[in-house]
Amino acid sequence: MNSNTNLSQILLRNTARAWGIQPSYLVNNTVPVWAKEKSVLRVLSDLTQTEIQSDADLKNLLMKRRQKYIHDGIEKSLVLWNGKIKPFYLYFAGDKTTFAASDFTATVHFENKSTQILNLEILSIQPRPGFVRLKVQWNESLPLGYHQLVIQKGDIILQSLLICPPEKLETAKELNHSWGPFVPLYALRTGKEWGIGSLRELKLALNKCGEYGAQWLGTLPLLAVNLDPTDCDPSPYSALTRLFWNEVFLDVESLVEKYNLQSARDLIATPEFQQELDEVRKTTHVDYHRVYQLKKKVLKILSDDFFKNKKNESQAYKNFEQDNAQINNYAAFRSKELSEQNFHKFVQFEMNEGLRELSETLPQGLYLDFPVGVNDAGFDFQAFNSVFFKEVSVGAPPEEVFQQGQDWGFPAFNPFTHRDEGYQYLRQSLHNHLKYCKILRMDHVMGLFRVFSIPKKWTAHDGIYMRFPQEDLFAISMLEAFRANADIVGENLGTVPAAVDELLNKRNINGMWVLQLEAWRKPTEVFSAAAAAESAIKNVMISFNNHDLPMWGSFMKGTDLDLVCSLNILRDDSRIKFQAERKKQIEEWTQFAAPENITVKLHEKMAQSSGKYFVVTLEDLWGEEAPQNIPGTWKEYPNWRRKFSKKISEWTEVPQAKSIFEIMKKYRSANSKK
């Protein structure tokens, strides 16, 4: 830690740790890095809203942290795995050391509104300066769910949220050892799409891959972003909200047929509208603003009619309102004008209807992506303002490839206020996704444990890790998945503390195994079925790459390194080093397969592994080289815009793609009984 003051470094570190701030971390789990003193002071000061100038200020903060325990009297949340009892602590001010179980009345208020009186047992009494800590427990197990614990002692009332998740997640039988494609929804093409893939194209893609045994389809976050500005940012990882969906993905033509509105048909049929449709279809990259405005012209006609004729009084719409309690607030956030508010209510209703239909009527399901954060100009940041820590941005520390680190631009959760409000925001966000998917990918799963926090207007070199209560966020994720009969995949790539992977394994939460990362370390072993089975452990999703990594075609040639070097993400000396290593790696593979057959052979070998899920990046099947996204860039590269070069009907016309589809069909057939 760089010292620029006369503060006691030991006291500063201890105070930081007491407030959940790590004064050091490991790069690649090996090289220790001490956070800069100015970073520790800045984040600690902002988090506690305290000006720190002396050791006395630090001592006061330590006392303030202790006083919070005494003020609350009990942890604001307790995790009881499978509802099983575990000891916990009660805190009382003063120096009294005589307590009896009869002094307390403990009641659990269950979700179904029933209650149960508990018999508390005092295990130990531990006097401390100015307060006493009691270790207590009860003997009854509780049902899975969220319950409220209320403990009363005279005039003192203590309350805690009880989170009771299953000890382990159990995968639905039909999902075990299954495969699915990864497709960015915006990129899907049929020749009749409206300049962007929609729920109709999503259904067609599911059906197409379902012919070859696919049990699910993976895509990027489908959440609402602001497409009104001409220079809008369409990033699915910087959404306005995790509670509402992106209406640009609506299938407009199907809705016109559903509501049978002639005025909407007439608009679509005009030469001007058809010309614009033709133009947005021909672009190689999605023009989000233009496509959105085109779709909105029709959707606005439908929404005006919907509310004018009181179709919002239908039971389906009432059910939607009940399940989306924030919808009126969200509509008011999007516009002050009533007609526009109705538009946003209507499109959210129809997005929910479309996703529900997909989840209920197709034999295949969705593998959705749950982003780690939201835009600080968005709805969630306004509606749930208290749960966000506004003074920092979440990102990643500098490392060998992204040598300047990464600033993702969205705020972190405040670990204290988020817990105090019972994690309602996280619970609602997870419910919103899990009601429509079979598998949910938790982006940056380490974010349930700790986040790399960069003080606003500083760089990633000044970042520092901030921790959350270790079990709470994992427990909530598991409970919500259990209730939805869905599975979770935790994105645990890159530098992840051993404690996180241990927690994933202990709770049967799936991790990820990515060929590009694994082959970098052991390039020849991936051609051994036995080695692949050993390296791809049971509870993982295996894949060639993901949306943050190069396309397989460019990875094989090393051209991805030229691109990131040209964008000043990678130094030229590192590019030369990596390209030499890549070339050696590919040469080693040629002893197992000719260069033109390597992609097919690798799919064949990976299909023999013990991984639970196999996600296939479709564009790899026809040799696409341009990435959909380059992390750490925005206007420097057209992220999240490039359309597929192949229409859905053409996917199996490429010989290599056809071969791999047949491999995956056999993979599903051979493993469906496992």
Secondary structure as GFF3:
##gff-version 3
##sequence-region A 1 674
A	DSSP	alpha_helix	9	18	.	.	.	ID=ss1
A	DSSP	beta_strand	21	22	.	.	.	ID=ss2
A	DSSP	beta_strand	24	27	.	.	.	ID=ss3
A	DSSP	beta_strand	31	34	.	.	.	ID=ss4
A	DSSP	alpha_helix	37	48	.	.	.	ID=ss5
A	DSSP	alpha_helix	55	72	.	.	.	ID=ss6
A	DSSP	beta_strand	77	79	.	.	.	ID=ss7
A	DSSP	three_ten_helix	81	83	.	.	.	ID=ss8
A	DSSP	beta_strand	88	93	.	.	.	ID=ss9
A	DSSP	three_ten_helix	101	103	.	.	.	ID=ss10
A	DSSP	beta_strand	105	109	.	.	.	ID=ss11
A	DSSP	beta_strand	115	118	.	.	.	ID=ss12
A	DSSP	beta_strand	121	128	.	.	.	ID=ss13
A	DSSP	beta_strand	131	137	.	.	.	ID=ss14
A	DSSP	beta_strand	145	153	.	.	.	ID=ss15
A	DSSP	beta_strand	156	164	.	.	.	ID=ss16
A	DSSP	three_ten_helix	173	175	.	.	.	ID=ss17
A	DSSP	beta_strand	178	182	.	.	.	ID=ss18
A	DSSP	three_ten_helix	185	187	.	.	.	ID=ss19
A	DSSP	alpha_helix	199	210	.	.	.	ID=ss20
A	DSSP	beta_strand	216	218	.	.	.	ID=ss21
A	DSSP	three_ten_helix	247	249	.	.	.	ID=ss22
A	DSSP	alpha_helix	252	259	.	.	.	ID=ss23
A	DSSP	alpha_helix	262	269	.	.	.	ID=ss24
A	DSSP	alpha_helix	271	282	.	.	.	ID=ss25
A	DSSP	alpha_helix	288	308	.	.	.	ID=ss26
A	DSSP	three_ten_helix	311	313	.	.	.	ID=ss27
A	DSSP	alpha_helix	315	323	.	.	.	ID=ss28
A	DSSP	alpha_helix	327	334	.	.	.	ID=ss29
A	DSSP	alpha_helix	338	361	.	.	.	ID=ss30
A	DSSP	beta_strand	365	370	.	.	.	ID=ss31
A	DSSP	alpha_helix	379	383	.	.	.	ID=ss32
A	DSSP	three_ten_helix	385	387	.	.	.	ID=ss33
A	DSSP	beta_strand	388	389	.	.	.	ID=ss34
A	DSSP	beta_strand	392	396	.	.	.	ID=ss35
A	DSSP	beta_strand	406	407	.	.	.	ID=ss36
A	DSSP	beta_strand	412	413	.	.	.	ID=ss37
A	DSSP	alpha_helix	415	420	.	.	.	ID=ss38
A	DSSP	alpha_helix	424	434	.	.	.	ID=ss39
A	DSSP	beta_strand	439	442	.	.	.	ID=ss40
A	DSSP	three_ten_helix	445	448	.	.	.	ID=ss41
A	DSSP	beta_strand	450	455	.	.	.	ID=ss42
A	DSSP	three_ten_helix	460	462	.	.	.	ID=ss43
A	DSSP	beta_strand	464	467	.	.	.	ID=ss44
A	DSSP	alpha_helix	472	484	.	.	.	ID=ss45
A	DSSP	beta_strand	487	490	.	.	.	ID=ss46
A	DSSP	alpha_helix	498	506	.	.	.	ID=ss47
A	DSSP	beta_strand	511	514	.	.	.	ID=ss48
A	DSSP	alpha_helix	515	521	.	.	.	ID=ss49
A	DSSP	three_ten_helix	525	527	.	.	.	ID=ss50
A	DSSP	alpha_helix	529	535	.	.	.	ID=ss51
A	DSSP	beta_strand	540	543	.	.	.	ID=ss52
A	DSSP	alpha_helix	552	557	.	.	.	ID=ss53
A	DSSP	alpha_helix	559	566	.	.	.	ID=ss54
A	DSSP	alpha_helix	572	589	.	.	.	ID=ss55
A	DSSP	three_ten_helix	595	597	.	.	.	ID=ss56
A	DSSP	alpha_helix	598	606	.	.	.	ID=ss57
A	DSSP	beta_strand	613	617	.	.	.	ID=ss58
A	DSSP	three_ten_helix	618	622	.	.	.	ID=ss59
A	DSSP	three_ten_helix	648	653	.	.	.	ID=ss60
A	DSSP	alpha_helix	655	671	.	.	.	ID=ss61
###
